[in-house]
Amino acid sequence: MAKKDDFLRVEWDGLEELEKYFDKFEENFEDIILDEYTKFGLLVEEGAKALVHHDEGDLEGSIKFDKAKKDRKGVSVEGGSNLPYAVRRHEEPYRYGVHDKYDNGSKFPNYYVYGRGRGTLTKPTWRGLRPGRKFMQNAISATKKDYDKMNERVLKRALDGDRK
């Protein structure tokens, strides 16, 4: 039978400091994740504006993303456009061929080339993607690596005590 003194005894020094660290971790984690997700939302907004078609610039100017919010389900960032034709411009298939543009009684011959107008055709690419349809989806796809890096940064900031 084992004696009282035959057992291995482990003492943990610094437990109070560790508890304080975890309390601070919880306090900072929400702020860190909201900060990082807000920054990510702004990057997606930048991408969507760069990838949306450009005629008069109304749709491009209407794209906005809110700050990240926490609710019962988690953290979310909402954004997009509130213009009635935004979904149509995003989803509608490209029109085949070359077409004229009619605006305010004026005719602009050969303005649209396979669904993209002259303003869209002159916009630069963003992360290798051409502006046009599916601008929101393309902005999110183009930022996939940024999303992964952001999540790593959230964890690192939280574990390091919120060093930026």
C-alpha positions as CSV (number, residue, x, y, z in Angstrom):
1,M,0.0,0.0,0.0
2,A,1.3,3.4,-0.9
3,K,2.2,5.9,1.8
4,K,1.1,9.5,1.8
5,D,4.6,10.6,0.8
6,D,4.9,8.3,-2.2
7,F,2.7,10.4,-4.5
8,L,4.0,12.8,-7.0
9,R,3.1,16.4,-6.1
10,V,2.8,19.2,-8.6
11,E,2.6,22.8,-7.7
12,W,1.7,25.5,-10.2
13,D,3.2,28.9,-9.7
14,G,1.7,31.8,-11.5
15,L,-1.9,30.5,-11.7
16,E,-3.2,33.9,-10.7
17,E,-1.3,35.6,-13.5
18,L,-2.6,33.0,-16.0
19,E,-6.2,33.6,-14.8
20,K,-5.7,37.4,-15.3
21,Y,-4.3,36.8,-18.8
22,F,-7.4,34.7,-19.8
23,D,-9.7,37.3,-18.4
24,K,-7.9,40.0,-20.5
25,F,-7.9,37.6,-23.5
26,E,-11.7,37.4,-23.3
27,E,-12.1,41.2,-23.0
28,N,-9.7,41.9,-25.9
29,F,-10.9,39.1,-28.2
30,E,-14.2,40.7,-29.1
31,D,-12.6,44.1,-29.8
32,I,-9.8,42.5,-31.9
33,I,-12.2,40.4,-34.0
34,L,-14.5,43.4,-34.6
35,D,-11.5,45.5,-35.6
36,E,-10.1,42.9,-38.0
37,Y,-13.5,42.0,-39.6
38,T,-14.2,45.7,-40.1
39,K,-10.9,46.1,-41.9
40,F,-11.7,43.0,-44.0
41,G,-15.1,44.5,-44.9
42,L,-13.4,47.6,-46.2
43,L,-11.1,45.5,-48.3
44,V,-14.0,43.7,-49.9
45,E,-15.7,47.1,-50.4
46,E,-12.6,48.3,-52.2
47,G,-12.6,45.2,-54.4
48,A,-16.3,45.4,-55.2
49,K,-16.0,49.1,-56.2
50,A,-12.9,48.2,-58.4
51,L,-14.7,45.3,-60.0
52,V,-18.2,46.8,-60.5
53,H,-19.0,47.9,-64.1
54,H,-18.7,51.7,-64.6
55,D,-21.0,53.7,-66.8
56,E,-22.0,56.8,-64.8
57,G,-20.6,55.6,-61.5
58,D,-23.8,55.5,-59.5
59,L,-23.6,51.8,-58.7
60,E,-19.9,52.1,-57.8
61,G,-20.6,55.0,-55.5
62,S,-23.4,53.2,-53.7
63,I,-21.4,50.2,-52.5
64,K,-20.8,50.5,-48.8
65,F,-19.8,48.1,-46.0
66,D,-20.8,48.6,-42.4
67,K,-18.5,48.0,-39.4
68,A,-18.4,44.5,-38.1
69,K,-21.2,43.6,-35.6
70,K,-21.5,40.8,-33.0
71,D,-24.8,39.1,-32.3
72,R,-25.9,35.8,-30.9
73,K,-24.8,33.9,-34.0
74,G,-21.3,35.4,-34.2
75,V,-19.6,38.3,-36.0
76,S,-20.8,39.6,-39.3
77,V,-20.0,42.4,-41.8
78,E,-22.8,43.6,-44.0
79,G,-22.3,45.4,-47.2
80,G,-23.4,46.0,-50.8
81,S,-25.5,48.4,-52.7
82,N,-29.0,49.6,-52.0
83,L,-29.7,50.6,-55.6
84,P,-32.7,48.7,-57.2
85,Y,-30.7,47.5,-60.2
86,A,-27.6,46.3,-58.3
87,V,-28.7,42.7,-58.1
88,R,-29.6,42.8,-61.8
89,R,-26.2,44.2,-62.8
90,H,-24.5,41.5,-60.6
91,E,-26.5,38.5,-61.9
92,E,-27.6,39.2,-65.4
93,P,-25.6,37.3,-68.1
94,Y,-23.4,39.3,-70.5
95,R,-25.1,40.3,-73.7
96,Y,-23.4,38.8,-76.8
97,G,-22.1,41.1,-79.5
98,V,-21.4,44.8,-79.9
99,H,-24.2,47.3,-79.2
100,D,-25.0,51.0,-79.2
101,K,-25.7,53.0,-76.1
102,Y,-28.7,55.4,-76.0
103,D,-28.6,58.1,-73.3
104,N,-30.6,61.3,-73.1
105,G,-31.4,61.3,-76.8
106,S,-27.8,60.6,-77.8
107,K,-26.5,57.5,-79.6
108,F,-23.1,56.2,-78.8
109,P,-22.2,53.6,-81.5
110,N,-20.5,50.3,-80.6
111,Y,-20.4,51.3,-76.9
112,Y,-21.1,47.9,-75.4
113,V,-18.7,45.0,-76.3
114,Y,-20.0,41.6,-75.1
115,G,-21.8,43.2,-72.2
116,R,-19.2,45.6,-71.0
117,G,-19.4,49.3,-71.8
118,R,-16.5,51.6,-72.6
119,G,-16.2,52.9,-69.1
120,T,-16.0,49.3,-67.7
121,L,-13.5,48.3,-70.4
122,T,-11.1,51.1,-69.4
123,K,-11.1,50.3,-65.7
124,P,-8.0,48.5,-64.6
125,T,-8.1,44.9,-63.3
126,W,-8.1,44.3,-59.5
127,R,-6.0,41.4,-58.3
128,G,-6.1,40.0,-61.8
129,L,-9.9,40.2,-62.2
130,R,-11.6,42.3,-64.9
131,P,-14.5,44.6,-63.8
132,G,-18.0,43.5,-64.8
133,R,-20.7,41.1,-63.6
134,K,-20.4,39.2,-60.4
135,F,-18.4,42.0,-58.9
136,M,-19.3,41.2,-55.2
137,Q,-18.7,37.5,-55.7
138,N,-15.4,38.2,-57.4
139,A,-14.3,40.7,-54.7
140,I,-14.9,38.0,-52.0
141,S,-13.1,35.3,-54.1
142,A,-10.1,37.7,-54.6
143,T,-9.8,38.3,-50.9
144,K,-9.9,34.6,-49.7
145,K,-6.2,34.6,-48.8
146,D,-6.7,37.9,-46.9
147,Y,-9.6,36.4,-45.0
148,D,-7.4,33.5,-43.9
149,K,-4.5,35.8,-42.9
150,M,-7.0,38.0,-41.0
151,N,-8.2,35.0,-38.9
152,E,-4.5,34.2,-38.1
153,R,-3.9,37.8,-37.2
154,V,-6.9,37.7,-34.8
155,L,-5.6,34.7,-33.0
156,K,-2.0,36.1,-32.9
157,R,-3.2,39.5,-31.6
158,A,-5.4,37.9,-29.0
159,L,-2.6,35.6,-27.8
160,D,0.1,38.3,-27.8
161,G,-2.0,40.7,-25.8
162,D,-3.3,42.8,-28.8
163,R,0.0,44.0,-30.4
164,K,-0.9,45.4,-33.8
